[in-house]
Amino acid sequence: MNTLSYKTVSLNEATVQENWVLIDATNQVLGRLASNVAYILRGKNKPGFTPHVDCGDKVIVINADKVRLTGNKLHNKEYVRHTGYPGGQRFTNPAELLVKKPFAVVEHAVKGMLPHTRLGAEQFRNLHVYAGAEHPHQAQKPTEIKITDIR
């Protein structure tokens, strides 16, 4: 029996191959979209997934302003932030946020699904979200994938 064929291969920064992926968020449910984007950012769709290495792809999400929320979440869900001053707690809902900063809704959902560590922050930097259909990453030649083809 050849035991060398059973060696576990762990990726490192030198052996990771990053690709650029384009995802269209038009009429996609926010939670499902965010979980699939986080799955790709972590690199779990690759056979050489290594949990402690940033082995994911760079993801471009377009049409973030056309994302869909089910139920009454558009008006009932609350995003809470704090200004840092006493009494500085501020609340907003996705309906208001989609008007002011449409990309922030998708970014907030994806960030919550990544690890809350330095590695998660590094993986979050590989996410590029845009409100419209235009993006400045044409030179990277991203491959467009459908959300249903990810898992």
N, C-alpha and C positions, 0 to 999 in steps of 0.2 A: 504494500500500500504506500502510495506516494503522499506523504504528509505536506509537502511543499505546495500542493495544489489547493490546500485548505487554508492558506494564509489569509488573514483578514487585512484588507487594504484600507488604510486610513488616509484621507486627503489632508493636505496641508496647503499653505498659501501658494507654494510653487506649483502644485499639481492641480489646483482648482481651475476649471475652465468656465468662465462666465459668458453667458449669452444675453442678448437683449430680447425682451419679450414685450409685445404690445397687446394690451387688453382693452376692448371697447366696453365701457360700463353702461351703454345705452340700455335702459329698461331692465337692468340687473338688480336683483335684491341685494341690499347693502351688506348684510351679514354673510351671505354665501359668497359674494364677490370678495369681501375682505378676508375670509378664511382661505379661499383659494389663492389669493395674492400672497398672503402670509406663508402659505405652503410652498410657493415658488421662491419667495425671498429667503426662506430658511434652507432651501435646497433639498427638501424631502421628496421631490419628484425625481431625483437623480439616484442611480444605483449606488454611487459611492458616498452617500450622505454620511457626514461625520458631525455629531452634535456640537462639538466644541470649536468648529471651524466655520467661517463664513463661506459656504460653498454654494450659495444660491445665485440665481440669475438677477439681472437688473430688470426691473419691471416698469413699464410706462402704462399708465391708465389714462385713457382719453374719455371725454364726455362725462366727466364726474358730476356735472350738473344735472344729468338725466338719470341718475341712480334712483332706485325705487325703495321705499320703506313700506313694509306691510303693516296692516292694522292701523292704529291711531298713533304710531310712533312719530310721525311727522310733526305732530303738535304736542304730544304728551311726553316724549323723551326729553330729558334735560341734560345739558352739558354744563358742568360746574367748573369755574376757574376762580382764582383768587388773585387780587391785584398786589397783595403783599402789605396793604395798609389795614388798620383796624376797620372792621365792617366792610371789607372790600370783596366780599363774596359776590360773584356775578353769575347769573343763570341765562342760558339761551336754549333754544330748541332747534332741531334740524331745519325747520321751515325758515327761520331767520338766518341761520348759518348758510343755507343753500343760496340765499340772496346775496349775502355779503362776501363769503369765501366758499364757493362750491367745492373746492378741492379739500377743504378742511374736514368735511364729513367723512370722506373716504380715508384720509390720512389718520384720523382719530380712531376709526374702526380697525384699520390694519395695525396701527401701533399697539392697540390693546391686545392683539392676538400674537404679537411677537414676544419673545422672552424679555423680561424687565431687568436686563443686565447690560453690561458694556457690549456684549456680542449682539444683543437685540438692537441696541442703538446703532451699531455698525451696519446691521442688516437693513434697518429702516432708512439709512442713507441711500440705499439702492432703489428706493421707490421714488418715482416721478409721476405726479398726478397733475392733470390739466383739465380745466373746465370745458374747453371746446375740443374740436376734432384735430386741431393743429398742435404740433409739438416740435421742438427744435432738435430732435434726435434722429433725423433722417440719415445722417452720415453713419450711424452705427448699424443701419440696416436691421431693424428689429423684426422678428418673425411674429406675425399676428396669430394668436391662438384664441380658441373659444373657451369659455368658462366650463362648458360641459366636457371638454377633452382633457382636463387637468388630472382628474383622479379616475 
